[in-house]
Amino acid sequence: MNLTSMPKVELHLHLEGSARLSTFREALHRHAGMDLPETPQWLEPDFRFGSFEEFRQLFRDYLTPWLSAPTGYGELIQDVVDLLISQNIRYAEVNFCPNVFKRVDAHPPDVLDLLHEGASRAAWEGTVVKWIAGLNREEGLEETAGWIKKLLPESIVAGFDLHGNEPGWSSAMFTEALAPVLDAGKKLKIHAGETVGPESIRAAVEVVGATQIGHGVTAVEDPAVVDLLRERGTVVEMCPTSNERLRNVPSYADHPILELESRGVTVTVNSDDSLFVGSTLTDEMCRLRVERGAMVDDLIRWTRNGLEVAILEEAERENILSDLQQWKDEARTWRI
């Protein structure tokens, strides 16, 4: 069946890790004289990262040369927007990482202008993009608070996310720094339960007040945390292929997306970093159908879960829901 044409919602993808491989290879060659093989090692079917740091090193090794170029950010933003449009992703929350700006000598106002342009171009094609400022835990409290103060007044920044290394950097440490985000009525998301246990998820929800959790795979280890997510209606942004590649789960077959949903948790499907894990949202949906037996109704329910927390006017939300229903009605006539 044609999942590319399905109206989709994606709540968890990173700007810096979501360019298309062809664009990425061409940009590295043009800007840095670097020639990547047609299939880089990290995209080999059986490749698994040895550690979270090995994964993050790819960003430092390959994104830095591109984003350090004067046109780098503009090219990246355009390509990620094009990727969203090509998949008929009608609503996306895309993380960008301000901590990278200093490393690549980017001027923040210039990048914010490019984000404005990207969102406007996407809107012309029927895709709503909301930019989320994703801040690295390990940069510390002072830098996190500083970026929040700088970016909170910016209309193009729809919310904030806390990501990076979980060990030693509980989100509870950032409660005071993140409080202004909630006070301003902007969205607060936190990566939790990706590389450490369910206590990370509890802190993010109970202590800090996050309404969306990135990954959350370890929630299944603690029934009380599952109950917390269900009772609060917290949306969990699940990224199965990414979790498999980074060894957060033993295998794709062991990913807890179906178990968490069966226990009442609101889940969504996402790609995370398609450039480095080799799976777009469309790919992920296809894989869930083939390898985990997901049905069309499952894909639609997960998409609706995302729409319920999307930052949209009600008319926009209803329009996407109507298109999704139309696609579902047409899908009934296809051979599946």
N, C-alpha and C positions, 0 to 999 in steps of 0.2 A: 504494500500500500504506500501511498505517497505522503510520508510524514513531513516532507519539506513544505508542503502547502498548508499544513495545519497551523492555524494561528497559535502562537506560543507565548509563554511568559518565562523570563529567566531572571532570577533574583540574585544569582551568585556567579559573577564572572569578573575577572580582573583585567583591566585595560592592558596592563603591561604583559599579560600572558595569553592574549586572545587574538593576536594577529593571525592571518592566514600564512601558512608555511611559504607559499610562493612569494608573497609580498615580503616576508621576513628575509628570505634568502636573497632576493634582489636588493633590498635595502642594505643588508650587511655587505654585499659585494660593492655596491655603489659608494657607500659612505666609509667603509673601513677596509675594503679589499679582502674581506673574509669570504671564503667559499665553503658553504655547507654542503655536505652530500645530499643527494635527492631525498634520502630518508636518514635523518640524523639518528644517532644511536638511541637517544631517549624515546624515539618513536617506533623502535623495533617492537614487534608484537609481545615478546616475552620479557621486555625490559622492565625492571623495577628499580626504583631509587633506593640507594643504600641508606639514606637518611634524609631528613627534612632539609638539612644544610646543603646536601648535594643538589637537591631540587632548587633551592634558592640561589645556588651558585650560577645556575644557568642564566638567571636574570642579570646577575652582575657581569657575567662573561659576554653575553650576547645582546641584552637590551641596552646596556650602557653605551656601547659604540653607536647604536642607532639613535638613541634619544639625545646623545651629546651633539648630534648634527643639528644645524639651525632649523632644518625642516622636519626633524625626526618626530616630534610630538604630533605635528599636523598630519604626517603620513600615517602614523599609528592610529590616531583617532579616526581618520577617514576609513582606514581599512577595517577596524573593528565595527564601525557603524555599517559599512557595506556587508560585513559578515552577518550582522543581525538582520539586516533587510533581506539578504539572500535566503535566510531561513524562515522568513515570515514571522520573526519574533516581534510581536506587537508592543510588548512592554519589557523593558530591561532595566535592572539596577546594576550599574557598572562601577566597580571600585577603581579609583585611581589613587596612587600612593604619593602624597606630597613629600614623604621622606626621601623620595628619589630626586626631587628637584635640585637639591644642593649638589648631589653626586654628579649630575649631568650638566650642571651650570645652567639650569632652566630658570627663566624669570616667571614666578608664579602668576602675575596678572596676564602674561602672554598665554600661558597654558589654560587659564580659566577662560580667556577669550576663545581659544580653540575648542574648549568643551562646549561653550555656548554655540559656536558654529556647527559642531558635530550634532548636537541635540536638535538644532533648527533644521539641518539637512535631513536628519532621520524623520522628523515630524512631517516633512513634505512627502515622505514615502510611506507614511502611516505607522511609523514606529516611534513610540515614546521612550526616550532614554532619560533616566534619572541618574545623575552622577553622585556617587557616594565616596567621601574621602576616607580611605582606608589607612589607618595609622599603625605603624609597627610597635608592638609592645616594647621590644628590647631597646628602642630609642629612648625610653624612659619617660617619667612623668612630666618633666619640664617641657620637653619637646612636644609631647602629646597635647598638653594644655596650651602651649604656644600656637600650635596649628589650629586647634579648635577656636581659639580667640581670633585668629586671622581669618579663618574660613567660614565661621558661623554666620557672619552678616552677608555672605555671598549668596545671591539667589540661585545660582547654578548648582550650588552644593545642597542636595536634598537630604543628606544625612551623613552619618559617620559610622565607621566600622573599626573594630580593634582586631588586628590580626598579627601574624608573626609567631614567634616561638612561645608556646604555652608554658613549658616547664620553667618554673621560677618567676613567671610573670602572670600571676592570677589577675583576671580582670577586676577583681575586688580592689586591687591596688589603685585602680584608675577611677574609682567611683566619683570622687570629688572633681576630677578633671573632666569627666564625661557628663556630669550633672547639667551643665549649661545646654547641652544638646537637647535633653528632655525638656528643660525649662523653655527652650525656644520652640518646642513643638516639632522638631525635626526627628527623622527616623534614627534610631540607635540599634545597630546590629553588632554582634560579637561572634568571632570565630571561637568556638569552644567545643571540647570533646572530640577534637581531631587527633591530637597526639598525646593527650593525657586523659585521665579518667573522668567520670561523670561529675565529680566535684567541681570541675571547671564550668560545666553547664549550669549547675546550681548557682554558683557565684554570679555568673553572667545574668541569670534571670532574676534571682531573688535579691541579690545585693545591688547590682548595677542597674537593673531595669530594662535589659534588652528585650525587644519584642520579636526579634528574628535571630536565630542561631545558625551560624555557618558550620556545616558538617554534622556535628552532634552525634557521631557514630557510637561513642561510648555510652550514650544514654541507656542503651539496653542492659548495661551492667548493673543498673540500680533501679529497681521498680519504683522507688520513691521519686526519682528524677523523671521517669516516664510519667508518673502521675502529675508531677509539677508541670511538665510541658503540656499535658492534656488539659489540666484544669485552667492553666493560664491562657490556653489557646495560642501558645508560642509556635511560630512557624519555623520549621527546621529545613534549612536549605541543603539538600543532600546532593553529593557529587560522587556517584559510585565509581566511575573509572578513575578519577583522581585519587580516591581513597585506596583503590586497588594498587595503582602505580606507586603510591607513596607508602605502601604496606601498612596503612591504617586499619585494613581488614585483611584476613588471611587470603581471601579470594573474592572474586566478583559474586560467586554463589553465596558467600557468607555476608554480603552487605546487608545491613539491618533495615533498609528502607521499607520492605514489606512487613517486617515484624513490628517496627515502630508504628506504622499506620494501622496494623491490625489491633494494636493496643491503644488506639485513639489519638495518636500524635498527628498533627497536621504537617504533612511533608510536601516538599516540592522537588523537582528534578532540575539539575543545573550542570554546567560544564566545568566551572572553576577556571582552568587555564588550558584552553584547548590546544594552544601552540605547543605546550610542553607535556600534556598528557594524552594528546592525540584523539580527543573526542569532543565534538561540538554538541550542542543541546540536541540537535536532530540525531546525531550518531548515538547519543546516550539513550534516547527514546527507542531507537531501533534495537539497541543492544538489550535493553530491559525487556522488550517484547520477545526477542529471540532466546535470550539466556535465562530470563527470570519469569517468562510467561505472562508479562503484563499485557492487559487487554486495552482496547481503545478507550473503554470507559475509565480505566485507571489513568491513562495519559490525560484525558480530559479533566478528571477530578483533580489531579496534581496541578494542572494549568489553572483551574478555577481557584485552587488554594492560593496560588500566587496572585491572582487578580484581586482576591479579597483584601490583601494587604498592600496592593499597588497604590502609589501616590497618583491618583487619577480623579478627574471630575466624574461624577456619576454617569454623565452622558457618554464619556469616553469608555468607561468600564462596561456599560451596557452595550455599546457598539461592538466591542471585542467579544463579549459573551455571545452576542447575536451571531457574529461571524463564526465563532467556535461551534455553536449549535448547528449552523448551516453546514459546516465542514463535517460534523458528526453525522448529519442526515445523509450527506452524500457518501460518506464512508461506508454506510450500511449496504450500499449497492456494489462495493468493490469486493474483489476476491482477496481475502486476508489469509 
